[in-house]
């Protein structure tokens, strides 16, 4: 079966909402039933989706299709398919971005925005869920520890003492393996840092991979580094999309106004990890424009209001020093 020519791929570009929704359902069902798809197969699907989106017309249709392909499709994928599917998306966007004319550029920038947003939403929700489960496991382990301690004390009272072996087992804490709550998010950001958010615009070492060859997870197919158009766009929207899923209304109302209600970070959001790609661009990119744009992103006032960055201190006395004091006698 040629995935690029399959009916549901073509129907995704339909101007009829019912047809598009049915096509998204068919695509989702197909991906859910094919949990062993290799990255090479996903690239074929994304090549078809890219040109399907290319031929979609009317802004409302384009926006609806972009949301369906991102916010509807990605969360419904099997867990093991999400990262490969996102990798196929970024490979396709980075590879074919230069082929877009200015009339079609905006709709692809909107599609990229949707994918940045749904990725943040998906991985932050997954990380928070893992963290809660880890917390529950720690609580359970403490309960088990308390029960064992009480049982050991009771046994000691009955038998008038306990052996060294029994004493050791009763006082040793139950060891629960510490899980990395944000491992999936970190893997996704690593992929972006090797691709569109890489400080470099090309690989410094020649690639040794054989065309169309991949390992079990498709890791040998690299995400292209760049282009700068995607890199700049990602820096422009990074905090906008992060704000949608990583913040909540600030009930204290500090700095609140009608146009921009005050927000605060949700508890446990790993901002250090989320800002790492932008900080790396500022520190390591050989392109001065990229470094400047990264610096502007990190200087955003929202990071100050969220408590992530310290406000810049104004230089006291600078005005007085520059003021003319007249002609001395």
Secondary structure, DSSP 4 states (H G I P E B T S, - for coil): --GGG-HHHHHTT-S-HHHHHHHHHHHHHHHHH-TT--HHHHHHHHHHHHHHHHT--SHHHHHHHHHIIIIITGGGS-HHHHHHHHHHHHHHHHHHGGG--HHHHHHHHHHHHHHHHHHHHHHHHHHHHHHHHHHHHHHHHHHHHHHHHHHHHHHHHHHTS--HHHHHHHHSPPP-PPP-TTHHHHHHHHHHHHTTT-SSSS-SS---PPTT---TT-TTSPPP---HHHHHHHHHHHHHHHHHHHEEE-TT-TT--SSS--EEEPTT--HHHHHHHHHHHHHH-S-HHHHHHHHHHHT-HHHHHTTSSPPPPP-TTHHHHHS------
